[in-house]
């Protein structure tokens, strides 16, 4: 397996793990399991490690510019999430303009992971799309139910 194929597989697995993790965060919120939500959020932060690897491995794999944007937007989301929820511990979800900005960054990063997963082929792209749609639906459902 060459560098590009290995990076494609890593990207696809990371994308699916991110989607499943975020789905579980939303389910934990719906179940009012804040400790579980907190730990699942920390697990999500670990995704930054393989994402950084993907950026480092991108030049030798001759990735197009869009790949750098896709991975970087997901990293930006993870950094914003880490600072808001874990470092600064700001209750930003009750401030409308902050929620809007956060949601834009969230969907930009997670949506771009479909493109990253698709590099590994249709067999990875289809589950990524399905999980993204489930995640997106749960994002709005849990917001409506919990206000978070």
C-alpha positions in Angstrom: 0.0 0.0 0.0 1.5 3.3 -1.1 1.5 6.6 0.8 -1.5 8.0 -1.0 -3.6 4.8 -0.4 -2.5 4.7 3.3 -3.4 8.4 3.8 -6.8 7.8 2.0 -7.6 5.0 4.3 -6.6 7.0 7.4 -8.7 9.9 6.2 -11.7 7.8 5.6 -11.5 6.1 9.0 -11.0 9.4 10.8 -14.0 10.8 9.0 -16.2 7.9 10.1 -14.9 8.0 13.6 -15.6 11.8 13.8 -19.2 11.3 12.6 -19.9 8.4 15.0 -18.3 10.3 17.9 -20.4 13.4 17.2 -23.6 11.4 16.9 -22.8 9.8 20.3 -22.3 13.3 21.7 -25.7 14.4 20.5 -27.3 11.2 21.9 -25.6 11.8 25.2 -27.0 15.3 25.3 -30.5 14.0 24.6 -30.1 11.5 27.4 -28.8 14.3 29.7 -25.5 12.4 30.3 -23.2 15.4 30.6 -20.2 13.4 31.8 -20.4 11.1 28.9 -20.8 14.0 26.5 -17.7 15.6 28.0 -15.6 12.4 27.5 -16.9 11.9 24.0 -15.9 15.4 23.2 -12.4 14.8 24.5 -12.2 11.7 22.3 -13.1 13.9 19.3 -10.1 16.1 20.1 -7.8 13.1 19.5 -8.9 13.3 15.8 -6.5 16.2 15.5 -3.5 13.9 15.5 -4.3 11.9 12.3 -5.6 15.1 10.7 -2.2 16.8 11.2 -0.6 13.6 9.8 -2.8 13.9 6.7 -1.6 17.5 6.2 2.0 16.4 6.6 1.6 13.5 4.2 -0.3 15.7 1.7 2.6 17.2 -0.3 4.3 13.9 -1.1 0.9 12.5 -2.1 0.4 15.5 -4.4 -2.9 16.5 -2.9 -4.9 19.3 -4.5 -5.5 22.6 -2.7 -9.0 21.6 -1.7 -7.7 18.7 0.4 -5.7 21.2 2.5 -8.8 23.3 3.0 -11.0 20.3 3.9 -8.6 19.0 6.6 -7.7 22.4 7.8 -11.4 23.4 8.4 -11.9 20.2 10.5 -8.8 21.2 12.5 -10.1 24.7 12.9 -13.4 23.3 14.3 -11.5 21.0 16.7 -9.4 24.0 17.9 -12.5 26.2 18.4 -14.3 23.4 20.2 -11.3 22.7 22.5 -11.0 26.4 23.4 -14.6 27.1 23.9 -15.7 23.9 25.8 -12.5 22.7 27.4 -10.0 25.6 27.9 -12.1 28.7 28.3 -15.3 26.9 29.3 -17.5 29.6 27.8 -21.3 29.1 27.8 -21.4 30.2 24.2 -24.5 28.1 23.2 -26.8 30.7 24.7 -25.4 33.6 22.7 -27.0 33.5 19.2 -24.2 35.1 17.1 -21.7 32.7 18.7 -23.9 29.7 18.0 -24.3 30.7 14.4 -20.5 31.1 14.0 -19.9 27.8 15.8 -22.5 25.9 13.6 -20.9 27.3 10.4 -17.5 26.1 11.5 -18.9 22.8 12.7 -20.7 22.0 9.4 -17.8 23.3 7.3 -15.3 21.0 9.1 -17.5 17.9 9.3 -19.0 18.4 5.8 -15.5 18.6 4.3 -14.7 15.2 5.9 -17.0 13.6 3.3 -14.5 14.8 0.6 -11.6 13.3 2.7 -13.4 10.0 3.0 -14.3 9.9 -0.7 -10.6 9.7 -1.6 -10.6 6.1 -0.3 -13.4 5.2 -2.7 -17.1 4.8 -2.9 -17.2 2.1 -0.2 -16.0 4.8 2.3 -17.8 7.8 0.8 -21.3 6.3 1.1 -21.2 5.6 4.9 -19.6 9.0 5.4 -22.5 10.7 3.6 -25.1 8.6 5.6 -23.4 9.3 8.9 -23.1 13.0 8.1 -26.8 13.2 7.4 -27.6 11.4 10.6 -25.3 13.7 12.5 -26.8 16.8 10.9 -30.3 15.7 11.8 -29.3 14.9 15.4 -27.6 18.3 15.6 -30.9 20.1 15.0 -33.0 17.6 16.9 -30.8 17.8 20.0 -30.7 21.6 19.8 -34.5 21.8 19.6 -34.9 19.4 22.5 -32.1 20.6 24.8 -31.3 24.1 23.7 -27.6 23.2 23.5 
